[in-house]
């Protein structure tokens, strides 16, 4: 076939009409299109609302009073939705009510451009068959006020229309004979709860039963212009609408130029979040009717503490009207909500210090992560957000001041001698193992140009554990390593504060990570891509050194121990064994339960044996102390070069 040549169209006699299994289609649309049968109530109330809008557009001088009344009858197992709207003529019943996919609302919107009309697909009426065995519609059109018609259908596949007496006022009544499994919807209290949520923003009043107060009689703060401060009205709405948590602060959402028309309210919830916890709670209303109760993806991922309500005319619903299409209006609203949260937090910090303190106290951990996701938030929070430390929650500024201009961060979870060192330093140590603490403080140190000491890293440890003034002779270092270190521990002579602390056992955090990553169970716990990257990093770590035992050569106890060893004092080995037992006991208090090869039972027994040996009364003519360590101090060497020599 030559380029550009198209085949002739098929002859007309070859074209066939697609057959439609109406029964199957009705079943799919009515039963499987919606996530919950409660949506049927929303769709029918929405149709009643559009009927009022249609009447106002077609008969602006008619002076009708719009109202929707929903009644439930548990004895008859029925629910009825009555309106005083436009009603239907008999041809309209056939053309719109009984024709799938065709709706007068959509046609009217296209003609008038009216944004108040909600319906779009001509499918909402079918939802009635998801909860009802039989649906009856009694209607009188405002165009033919003397005529009445009744539509009746079981299952939606077949229907009948008959003339009846005209209603006293134009409008329609839709009556549902509920399926047995949905009989509970006939309870009027249940109807109030459902419709109070779905219809809270509708402009037409919605009544339930004989109650003369509409379920949507709720002041909407962004639709009003109250005298004075609007904040109390915002908080009242947030308190009434928020279902799970008390609001701590509320701030408005306004339309963005060239982006979104959405308006509404956001609030900070008094609900605990931590790291991956996600309590985002956003309801979206389209032209006043609830579209989605869980539109959390419109909020930024870091805002796990935010709830809210927004309404828009531009968002595009899916066919089920329970979700939104991810188009340019959706993305514009996402950006507008992010900006509204940041602006709202700034406003709260500036104008409402008491609420701001509560937010910081309740959501400090989440705000640490939020600050890393948005430069504006980091600027706001850098000096205010609390950071968990060894001395309680402190701001980064307080942490820096207490550290003498340096910010100290523990990379591990502490415990044992490592924890003792941090306490002995008498400066607060940030908990680097907590969510977002380490990256937040790293960025803070860059912003404020201050020194950062990461305890547990090689660089941080060099800042704490300084090299000795003179290196130890190889023989002495070997003796100390044999006397004090267990398998997997590397002895490191150093000087550090305070001098009363003779030694510190610091786990190697990279070796710990390597062990976790190479664990057989890691494949099940960690996503494969992340696992490959982590193993590529840990491959550079040998893993043989599991902890470093820093020996404080500035400590009097260590100096005396070395003096005794050099003098050949037979008590040196006993004293070294005592220090080793103390190390094992302190390490056992840490998160890992013990040092890599420490025997806690033997260490406890060794302390008692050493004390007995050092304090025992000796017969005349015997050495002052034994020349070998007792058996209860496993692995300890003999005391010195001149074994058996006196002091």
Phi, psi and omega per residue, in radians:
X1 nan 2.272 -3.119
X2 -1.221 2.689 -3.101
X3 -1.102 2.356 3.100
X4 1.544 -0.203 -3.131
X5 -1.457 2.299 3.127
X6 -1.963 2.533 3.128
X7 -1.209 2.692 3.083
X8 -1.151 2.548 3.109
X9 -1.086 2.656 3.140
X10 -1.092 2.520 3.108
X11 -1.017 2.572 -3.089
X12 -1.008 -0.645 -3.072
X13 -1.186 -0.199 3.118
X14 -1.572 -0.226 -3.112
X15 -1.354 2.457 3.133
X16 -2.190 2.687 3.121
X17 -1.533 2.335 3.112
X18 -1.185 2.283 3.106
X19 -1.483 2.499 -3.141
X20 -2.119 2.172 3.011
X21 -1.448 1.626 -3.013
X22 -1.085 -0.652 -3.139
X23 -1.096 -0.782 3.112
X24 -1.145 -0.681 3.134
X25 -1.128 -0.771 3.113
X26 -1.067 -0.708 3.131
X27 -1.080 -0.775 -3.141
X28 -1.129 -0.850 -3.082
X29 -1.166 -0.758 -3.042
X30 -1.351 -0.578 -3.004
X31 -1.799 -0.549 -2.991
X32 -1.984 -0.115 -3.111
X33 -1.313 -0.524 -3.022
X34 -1.923 2.583 -3.081
X35 -1.341 -0.441 -3.120
X36 -2.497 2.492 3.113
X37 -1.072 -0.355 3.139
X38 -1.080 -0.379 3.139
X39 -1.065 -0.480 3.134
X40 -1.018 -0.707 3.113
X41 -1.100 -0.734 3.116
X42 -1.064 -0.803 -3.079
X43 -1.119 -0.680 -3.106
X44 -1.269 -0.658 3.060
X45 -1.179 -0.650 3.090
X46 -1.065 -0.750 3.107
X47 -1.074 -0.685 3.109
X48 -1.128 -0.709 3.094
X49 -1.058 -0.802 -3.115
X50 -1.145 -0.530 3.093
X51 -1.125 -0.655 3.076
X52 -1.186 -0.729 3.134
X53 -1.114 -0.711 3.109
X54 -1.059 -0.766 -3.108
X55 -1.126 -0.698 3.141
X56 -1.142 -0.638 3.117
X57 -1.233 -0.691 -3.074
X58 -1.462 -0.448 -3.078
X59 -2.401 1.135 -3.043
X60 -1.079 -0.368 -3.120
X61 -1.792 0.184 -3.074
X62 -1.256 -0.407 3.095
X63 1.197 0.466 -3.140
X64 -1.336 2.662 3.138
X65 -1.768 1.942 -3.087
X66 -1.254 2.398 3.071
X67 -2.851 2.531 3.055
X68 -2.173 2.253 3.141
X69 -2.213 2.219 -3.125
X70 -1.951 2.257 3.136
X71 -2.166 2.582 3.048
X72 -2.149 2.470 3.110
X73 -2.285 1.738 -3.083
X74 -1.140 -0.585 -3.115
X75 -1.164 -0.727 -3.139
X76 -1.551 -0.167 -3.104
X77 1.047 0.873 -3.119
X78 -2.272 2.683 2.975
X79 -2.285 2.361 3.108
X80 -2.192 2.513 3.108
X81 -2.158 1.949 -3.092
X82 -1.939 2.478 3.093
X83 -2.368 2.865 3.078
X84 -1.974 0.683 -3.059
X85 -1.543 -2.524 -2.991
X86 -1.335 -0.467 -3.045
X87 1.200 -3.127 -3.075
X88 -2.303 2.470 2.927
X89 -1.452 2.941 3.137
X90 -1.090 -0.774 3.092
X91 -1.054 -0.596 3.123
X92 -1.202 -0.577 3.071
X93 -1.044 -0.809 -3.120
X94 -1.224 -0.670 -3.024
X95 -1.359 -0.593 -3.000
X96 -2.071 -0.801 -3.086
X97 -1.240 -0.621 -3.036
X98 -1.869 0.247 3.106
X99 -2.078 2.024 -3.094
X100 -1.188 2.292 3.044
X101 1.533 -0.011 3.114
X102 -2.060 2.169 -3.132
X103 -2.318 2.353 3.125
X104 -1.153 -0.510 -3.119
X105 -1.042 -0.795 -3.132
X106 -1.097 -0.738 3.121
X107 -1.109 -0.744 -3.134
X108 -1.124 -0.671 3.116
X109 -1.129 -0.708 -3.134
X110 -1.123 -0.599 -3.118
X111 -1.368 -0.772 -3.010
X112 -1.678 -0.394 -3.054
X113 1.266 0.297 -3.089
X114 -1.278 2.262 -3.103
X115 -1.534 -0.109 -3.090
X116 -1.442 -0.372 3.132
X117 -1.214 2.309 -2.991
X118 -1.693 -0.796 -3.025
X119 -1.045 2.681 -3.087
X120 -2.498 -0.545 -2.918
X121 -1.981 -0.190 -3.085
X122 1.240 0.418 -3.104
X123 -1.954 -0.280 -2.977
X124 -1.038 -0.658 -3.105
X125 -1.082 -0.573 3.138
X126 -1.072 -0.446 -3.120
X127 -1.057 -0.409 3.128
X128 -1.018 -0.579 -3.093
X129 -1.325 -0.126 3.052
X130 -1.345 -0.345 3.141
X131 -2.120 -0.149 -3.031
X132 -2.124 2.480 2.985
X133 -1.325 -0.636 -3.100
X134 -2.418 2.465 3.120
X135 -2.172 2.252 3.121
X136 -2.162 2.325 3.098
X137 -2.146 2.065 3.062
X138 -1.891 2.158 -2.943
X139 -2.509 2.616 3.019
X140 -2.372 2.179 -3.102
X141 -1.408 2.514 3.076
X142 -1.177 -0.274 3.087
X143 -1.437 -0.426 3.130
X144 -2.311 1.179 -3.007
X145 -1.106 -0.221 -3.126
X146 -1.631 -0.063 -3.082
X147 -2.008 2.502 3.052
X148 -2.219 2.650 -3.133
X149 -2.457 2.609 3.110
X150 -2.233 2.152 3.053
X151 -1.738 2.386 3.111
X152 -2.450 2.378 3.124
X153 -2.635 2.505 2.994
X154 -1.993 1.991 3.108
X155 1.516 -0.232 3.052
X156 1.530 -0.197 -3.075
X157 -1.428 -0.633 3.093
X158 -2.234 2.674 -3.101
X159 -2.629 2.888 3.054
X160 -2.328 2.666 3.070
X161 -2.289 2.264 -3.137
X162 -2.364 2.647 3.086
X163 -1.311 2.513 3.078
X164 -2.444 3.030 3.100
X165 -1.106 2.507 -3.139
X166 -1.159 2.570 3.033
X167 -1.206 2.738 -3.130
X168 -1.093 -0.627 3.046
X169 -2.249 2.637 3.094
X170 -1.016 2.744 -3.123
X171 2.392 -2.958 -3.056
X172 -2.452 2.704 2.972
X173 -2.219 2.116 3.062
X174 -1.804 2.092 3.139
X175 -1.984 2.267 3.141
X176 -1.920 2.192 2.938
X177 -1.610 1.855 -2.916
X178 -1.225 2.557 2.948
X179 -1.138 2.698 -3.059
X180 -0.984 -0.716 -3.082
X181 -1.236 -0.198 3.127
X182 -1.999 0.326 -3.097
X183 -1.066 -0.455 -3.102
X184 -1.125 -0.338 -3.132
X185 -1.231 -0.259 3.103
X186 -1.315 -0.161 3.090
X187 -1.307 2.153 -3.023
X188 -1.201 -0.471 3.063
X189 -1.171 -0.690 3.069
X190 -1.112 -0.684 3.105
X191 -1.094 -0.708 3.116
X192 -1.062 -0.736 -3.111
X193 -1.147 -0.765 -3.104
X194 -1.208 -0.865 -3.065
X195 -1.269 -0.497 3.070
X196 -1.087 -0.481 3.099
X197 -1.491 -0.816 -3.070
X198 -1.181 -0.639 -2.902
X199 -1.906 0.182 -2.993
X200 -1.037 -0.474 -3.105
X201 -1.808 0.046 3.115
X202 -1.164 2.488 3.131
X203 -1.393 -0.428 3.104
X204 -1.469 2.285 -3.138
X205 -1.163 2.420 -3.135
X206 -2.064 2.074 -3.126
X207 -1.860 2.663 3.055
X208 -2.139 2.232 -3.134
X209 1.086 -2.430 3.138
X210 -1.639 0.085 -3.140
X211 -1.119 2.265 -3.136
X212 -1.640 0.088 3.030
X213 -1.826 2.129 -3.121
X214 -1.111 2.605 3.083
X215 -1.217 -0.329 3.127
X216 -1.826 0.460 3.071
X217 -1.465 1.152 -3.099
X218 -2.203 2.140 3.099
X219 -1.063 2.246 -3.134
X220 -1.789 1.922 -2.944
X221 -1.065 -0.565 -3.093
X222 -1.437 -0.084 3.057
X223 -1.739 -0.082 -3.068
X224 -2.027 2.834 3.054
X225 -2.184 1.390 -3.082
X226 -1.216 2.655 3.044
X227 -1.243 2.368 3.090
X228 1.421 -2.640 -3.041
X229 -1.241 2.144 3.129
X230 -1.358 -0.125 -3.015
X231 -1.067 -0.767 3.136
X232 -1.022 -0.687 3.123
X233 -1.139 -0.671 3.098
X234 -1.080 -0.778 -3.122
X235 -1.161 -0.631 3.106
X236 -1.121 -0.753 3.128
X237 -1.131 -0.793 -3.134
X238 -1.068 -0.675 3.131
X239 -1.160 -0.709 -3.118
X240 -1.264 -0.621 -3.042
X241 -1.515 -0.665 -3.122
X242 -1.084 2.214 -3.030
X243 -1.628 -0.542 -2.949
X244 -1.875 -0.590 -2.974
X245 -2.351 2.625 3.030
X246 -1.235 2.393 3.079
X247 -1.360 2.412 3.094
X248 -1.651 -0.520 3.110
X249 -2.817 2.676 -3.133
X250 -2.355 2.545 3.140
X251 -2.593 2.675 -2.965
X252 -1.437 2.798 2.949
X253 -2.019 2.235 3.138
X254 -2.146 2.831 3.134
X255 -1.115 2.537 3.117
X256 -1.803 2.326 -3.098
X257 -0.994 2.172 3.096
X258 1.233 0.110 -3.079
X259 -2.085 -1.327 -3.045
X260 -2.314 2.629 3.081
X261 -1.673 0.044 -3.002
X262 -1.106 2.467 3.022
X263 -2.312 2.804 3.127
X264 2.813 -2.661 -3.037
X265 -2.536 2.416 3.020
X266 -2.089 2.708 3.092
X267 -2.578 2.698 3.044
X268 -1.555 2.188 -3.058
X269 -1.583 2.558 3.051
X270 -1.526 1.019 3.132
X271 -2.197 2.279 -3.051
X272 -1.119 2.320 3.004
X273 -2.312 2.689 3.091
X274 -2.721 1.968 3.069
X275 1.093 -1.761 -3.038
X276 -1.547 -0.069 3.100
X277 -1.118 2.408 -3.049
X278 -2.297 1.762 3.096
X279 -1.860 0.395 3.069
X280 -0.995 2.371 -3.032
X281 -2.530 1.704 -3.093
X282 -2.222 2.240 3.053
X283 -1.853 2.376 -3.125
X284 -2.044 2.253 3.101
X285 -1.968 2.353 3.095
X286 -1.928 2.006 -3.102
X287 0.919 0.706 3.031
X288 1.598 -0.175 -3.105
X289 -1.936 2.400 -3.120
X290 -1.028 2.197 3.101
X291 -1.807 -0.782 -3.116
X292 -2.535 2.255 3.080
X293 -1.489 -0.318 -3.077
X294 -2.256 1.289 3.121
X295 -1.795 0.753 -3.023
X296 -1.067 -0.451 -3.110
X297 -1.192 -0.219 3.033
X298 -1.299 -0.379 3.115
X299 -1.567 2.614 3.099
X300 -1.094 2.582 -3.076
X301 -1.053 -0.460 -3.107
X302 -1.404 -0.122 -3.037
X303 -1.667 0.894 -3.121
X304 -1.152 -0.096 -3.092
X305 -1.866 0.162 -3.009
X306 -1.870 2.390 2.975
X307 -2.146 2.951 3.127
X308 3.014 3.083 3.111
X309 -2.417 2.324 3.021
X310 -2.364 2.676 3.046
X311 -2.326 2.584 -3.067
X312 -2.643 2.700 3.016
X313 -1.822 -0.231 -3.027
X314 -1.648 -0.408 -3.106
X315 -1.066 2.592 -3.084
X316 -1.880 2.060 -3.139
X317 -1.406 2.801 2.936
X318 -1.344 3.039 -3.084
X319 -1.061 -0.584 3.131
X320 -1.342 -0.191 -3.107
X321 0.998 0.555 3.055
X322 -2.057 0.006 3.131
X323 -2.619 3.024 -3.068
X324 -2.035 2.545 3.025
X325 -1.320 2.413 -3.093
X326 -1.442 1.243 -3.110
X327 -1.876 -2.910 -3.073
X328 -1.148 -0.530 3.116
X329 -1.219 -0.660 3.088
X330 -1.086 -0.838 -3.118
X331 -1.157 -0.618 3.088
X332 -1.128 -0.672 3.118
X333 -1.189 -0.670 3.072
X334 -0.957 -0.847 -3.133
X335 -1.145 -0.694 3.141
X336 -1.113 -0.664 3.131
X337 -1.208 -0.694 3.067
X338 -1.035 -0.806 3.126
X339 -1.105 -0.674 -3.128
X340 -1.134 -0.654 3.121
X341 -1.164 -0.811 -3.137
X342 -1.099 -0.819 3.124
X343 -1.086 -0.680 -3.139
X344 -1.156 -0.680 3.094
X345 -1.166 -0.689 3.059
X346 -1.055 -0.790 -3.131
X347 -1.095 -0.726 3.137
X348 -1.127 -0.767 3.135
X349 -1.090 -0.612 -3.066
X350 -1.434 -0.699 -2.971
X351 -1.838 -0.366 -3.033
X352 -2.324 1.302 -3.043
X353 -1.060 -0.609 3.141
X354 -1.133 -0.782 3.104
X355 -1.143 -0.650 3.133
X356 -1.103 -0.713 3.111
X357 -1.111 -0.692 3.116
X358 -1.130 -0.700 3.126
X359 -1.110 -0.789 3.141
X360 -1.094 -0.733 -3.118
X361 -1.188 -0.648 -3.050
X362 -1.439 -0.606 -2.980
X363 -2.173 0.474 -3.125
X364 -0.974 -0.760 -3.121
X365 -1.102 -0.792 3.130
X366 -1.153 -0.632 -3.110
X367 -1.207 -0.499 3.040
X368 -1.016 -0.811 3.113
X369 -1.213 -0.665 3.132
X370 -1.080 -0.687 -3.125
X371 -1.075 -0.514 -3.139
X372 -1.362 -0.255 -3.087
X373 -1.667 -0.234 -3.064
X374 -2.557 2.125 -3.096
X375 -1.048 -0.625 3.135
X376 -1.127 -0.693 3.116
X377 -1.188 -0.656 3.133
X378 -1.090 -0.730 3.099
X379 -1.053 -0.713 -3.137
X380 -1.199 -0.717 -2.932
X381 -1.681 -0.244 -2.966
X382 -0.888 -0.734 -3.064
X383 -1.794 0.003 -3.058
X384 -1.997 -0.588 -2.999
X385 -1.213 2.374 -3.140
X386 -1.326 2.512 3.120
X387 -2.054 2.260 3.112
X388 -1.196 2.270 -3.124
X389 -2.356 3.089 3.100
X390 -1.170 -0.237 3.116
X391 -2.040 0.535 -3.133
X392 1.601 -3.055 -3.122
X393 -1.311 2.243 3.112
X394 -2.385 2.648 3.011
X395 -1.278 2.819 3.127
X396 -1.074 -0.605 3.111
X397 -1.129 -0.744 3.105
X398 -1.160 -0.646 3.106
X399 -1.096 -0.742 3.137
X400 -1.161 -0.763 -3.122
X401 -1.120 -0.737 -3.125
X402 -1.200 -0.444 -3.141
X403 -1.576 0.238 3.116
X404 1.157 0.630 -3.141
X405 1.660 -0.095 3.116
X406 -2.008 2.561 3.066
X407 -1.793 2.082 -3.114
X408 -1.731 2.305 -3.111
X409 -2.297 2.246 3.039
X410 -1.577 2.165 -3.109
X411 -1.389 -0.468 3.124
X412 -1.682 -3.037 -3.126
X413 -1.603 0.102 3.057
X414 1.433 -2.875 -3.135
X415 1.816 2.762 3.086
X416 1.034 -2.581 -3.097
X417 -1.167 -0.488 3.097
X418 -1.036 -0.799 3.115
X419 -1.164 -0.685 3.111
X420 -1.056 -0.704 3.118
X421 -1.068 -0.775 -3.112
X422 -1.089 -0.696 3.102
X423 -1.183 -0.712 -3.107
X424 -1.161 -0.488 3.113
X425 -1.165 -0.369 3.115
X426 1.035 0.543 2.987
X427 -2.233 2.570 3.128
X428 -1.202 2.433 -3.137
X429 -2.021 2.127 3.124
X430 -1.178 2.528 -3.133
X431 -1.492 1.582 -3.091
X432 -1.197 -0.210 3.115
X433 -1.462 -0.103 3.140
X434 -1.501 2.778 -3.066
X435 -0.948 2.119 2.979
X436 1.193 0.007 -3.069
X437 -1.130 -0.851 -3.060
X438 -1.105 -0.917 3.139
X439 -1.130 -0.573 3.113
X440 -1.109 -0.813 -3.099
X441 -1.249 -0.557 3.039
X442 -1.065 -0.770 3.132
X443 -1.204 -0.653 3.107
X444 -1.070 -0.737 3.141
X445 -1.082 -0.647 3.076
X446 -1.174 -0.738 -3.099
X447 -1.142 -0.727 -3.066
X448 -1.716 0.058 3.098
X449 0.921 0.906 3.120
X450 -2.104 2.855 -3.084
X451 -1.390 2.502 3.102
X452 -2.158 2.310 -3.130
X453 -2.048 1.924 -3.124
X454 -1.679 1.724 -3.094
X455 -1.242 2.234 -3.080
X456 1.906 -0.347 3.015
X457 -1.563 2.783 -3.123
X458 -1.061 -0.748 -3.126
X459 -1.165 -0.771 3.138
X460 -1.127 -0.688 3.129
X461 -1.136 -0.601 3.106
X462 -1.128 -0.531 3.108
X463 -1.231 -0.589 -3.109
X464 -1.488 -0.780 -3.019
X465 -1.819 1.674 -3.076
X466 -1.386 2.718 3.106
X467 -1.158 2.573 3.102
X468 -1.170 2.757 -3.141
X469 -1.086 -0.641 3.090
X470 -2.325 2.365 3.131
X471 -1.150 2.583 3.100
X472 -1.299 2.489 3.000
X473 -1.024 2.595 -3.079
X474 -1.002 -0.663 -3.116
X475 -1.128 -0.775 -3.119
X476 -1.169 -0.687 -3.138
X477 -1.134 -0.689 3.127
X478 -1.151 -0.694 3.126
X479 -1.132 -0.763 3.134
X480 -1.119 -0.700 3.128
X481 -1.095 -0.732 3.138
X482 -1.185 -0.597 -3.070
X483 -1.389 -0.560 -2.940
X484 -1.979 -0.527 -2.991
X485 -1.667 2.515 3.034
X486 -1.712 3.077 3.111
X487 -1.051 2.356 -3.127
X488 1.528 -0.049 3.131
X489 -1.884 2.405 3.120
X490 -1.919 2.174 3.105
X491 -1.344 2.279 3.135
X492 -2.265 1.814 3.051
X493 -1.110 2.365 -3.066
X494 -2.739 3.101 2.986
X495 -2.236 2.327 3.114
X496 -2.744 2.912 3.121
X497 -1.720 2.598 -0.081
X498 -1.487 2.757 -3.104
X499 -1.161 -0.301 3.116
X500 -1.285 -0.178 -3.137
X501 -1.707 1.928 -3.002
X502 -1.339 -0.535 -3.104
X503 -2.724 2.743 -3.136
X504 -2.431 2.271 3.088
X505 -1.753 1.996 -3.078
X506 -1.989 2.019 3.106
X507 -1.090 2.578 3.051
X508 -1.473 1.918 -3.039
X509 -1.175 -0.572 3.107
X510 -1.193 -0.637 3.088
X511 -1.170 -0.652 3.087
X512 -1.086 -0.774 3.124
X513 -1.077 -0.748 3.140
X514 -1.039 -0.741 -3.131
X515 -1.119 -0.705 3.128
X516 -1.180 -0.738 -3.087
X517 -1.181 -0.633 -3.084
X518 -1.552 0.021 3.077
X519 -1.097 2.486 -3.126
X520 -1.038 -0.485 -3.094
X521 -1.451 -0.148 -3.073
X522 -1.078 -0.562 -3.133
X523 -1.056 -0.546 -3.132
X524 -1.469 -0.415 -3.041
X525 -1.645 -0.510 -2.946
X526 -2.072 2.322 3.080
X527 -0.953 2.537 -2.985
X528 -1.054 -0.706 -3.115
X529 -1.119 -0.774 3.132
X530 -1.160 -0.624 -3.131
X531 -1.154 -0.701 3.118
X532 -1.105 -0.746 3.124
X533 -1.124 -0.768 -3.119
X534 -1.119 -0.707 -3.136
X535 -1.220 -0.542 3.061
X536 -1.128 -0.624 3.115
X537 -1.260 -0.824 -3.054
X538 -1.296 -0.247 3.101
X539 -1.084 -0.422 3.130
X540 -1.384 -0.178 -3.129
X541 -1.734 2.193 -3.118
X542 -1.131 -0.730 3.123
X543 1.475 -0.073 3.141
X544 -1.199 -0.665 3.119
X545 -1.527 1.907 -3.106
X546 -1.633 -0.328 3.114
X547 -2.801 2.698 3.078
X548 -1.996 2.248 3.128
X549 -1.717 1.778 -3.133
X550 -1.480 2.095 -3.122
X551 -1.743 2.136 -3.043
X552 -1.479 1.712 -3.129
X553 -1.235 -0.174 3.061
X554 -1.512 -0.112 -3.126
X555 -1.368 2.288 3.112
X556 -0.957 -0.656 -3.110
X557 -1.100 -0.696 3.137
X558 -1.248 -0.687 3.092
X559 -1.070 -0.756 3.118
X560 -1.142 -0.651 3.124
X561 -1.092 -0.784 3.139
X562 -1.172 -0.641 3.096
X563 -1.079 -0.750 3.133
X564 -1.136 -0.708 -3.141
X565 -1.107 -0.783 -3.118
X566 -1.127 -0.521 -3.140
X567 -1.494 -0.042 -3.118
X568 1.314 0.376 -3.124
X569 -1.147 2.237 -3.097
X570 -1.197 -0.282 3.119
X571 -1.442 -0.101 -3.095
X572 -1.086 -0.747 -3.128
X573 -1.133 -0.672 3.109
X574 -1.121 -0.760 3.127
X575 -1.123 -0.705 3.109
X576 -1.113 -0.715 3.098
X577 -1.105 -0.587 3.104
X578 -1.136 -0.753 3.098
X579 -1.114 -0.693 3.132
X580 -1.107 -0.742 3.111
X581 -1.095 -0.700 3.114
X582 -1.092 -0.713 3.103
X583 -1.034 -0.801 -3.103
X584 -1.112 -0.729 -3.119
X585 -1.131 -0.772 -3.136
X586 -1.169 -0.672 3.119
X587 -1.144 -0.553 3.140
X588 -1.160 -0.331 3.111
X589 -1.408 -0.147 -3.102
X590 -1.409 3.078 -3.089
X591 -1.072 -0.520 -3.102
X592 -1.397 -0.179 3.074
X593 1.589 -0.420 3.120
X594 -3.065 2.912 3.023
X595 -1.224 2.896 -2.997
X596 -0.906 -0.699 -3.078
X597 -2.228 0.295 -3.058
X598 -1.273 2.455 3.074
X599 -1.852 1.758 -3.023
X600 -1.116 -0.730 -3.121
X601 -1.084 -0.789 3.133
X602 -1.145 -0.628 3.139
X603 -1.141 -0.725 3.113
X604 -1.109 -0.782 3.117
X605 -1.133 -0.618 -3.108
X606 -1.115 -0.607 3.115
X607 -1.101 -0.807 3.132
X608 -1.102 -0.719 -3.140
X609 -1.132 -0.724 -3.135
X610 -1.137 -0.749 3.117
X611 -1.089 -0.729 3.116
X612 -1.090 -0.727 -3.117
X613 -1.151 -0.670 -3.088
X614 -1.347 -0.335 -3.076
X615 -1.982 0.047 -3.070
X616 -1.195 2.476 3.022
X617 -1.319 2.326 -3.031
X618 -1.942 2.432 3.006
X619 -1.113 2.683 -3.138
X620 -1.047 2.449 3.074
X621 1.568 -0.119 3.118
X622 -1.608 2.742 3.097
X623 -1.020 2.743 -3.092
X624 -1.140 -0.601 3.126
X625 -2.422 2.766 3.090
X626 -1.063 2.648 -3.109
X627 -1.623 -0.007 3.056
X628 -2.378 2.769 3.114
X629 -1.348 2.559 3.053
X630 -1.097 2.795 -3.126
X631 -1.110 -0.382 -3.096
X632 -1.272 -0.099 3.066
X633 -1.901 1.449 -2.977
X634 -1.136 2.404 3.008
X635 1.418 -0.051 -3.095
X636 -1.351 2.497 -3.079
X637 -1.474 3.065 2.998
X638 -1.245 2.886 -2.848
X639 -1.249 -0.726 -3.015
X640 -2.944 -2.962 -3.058
X641 -1.129 -0.618 -3.115
X642 -1.821 1.317 -3.076
X643 -1.044 2.342 3.105
X644 1.537 -0.121 -3.135
X645 -1.292 2.694 3.117
X646 -1.372 3.106 -3.116
X647 -1.177 nan nan
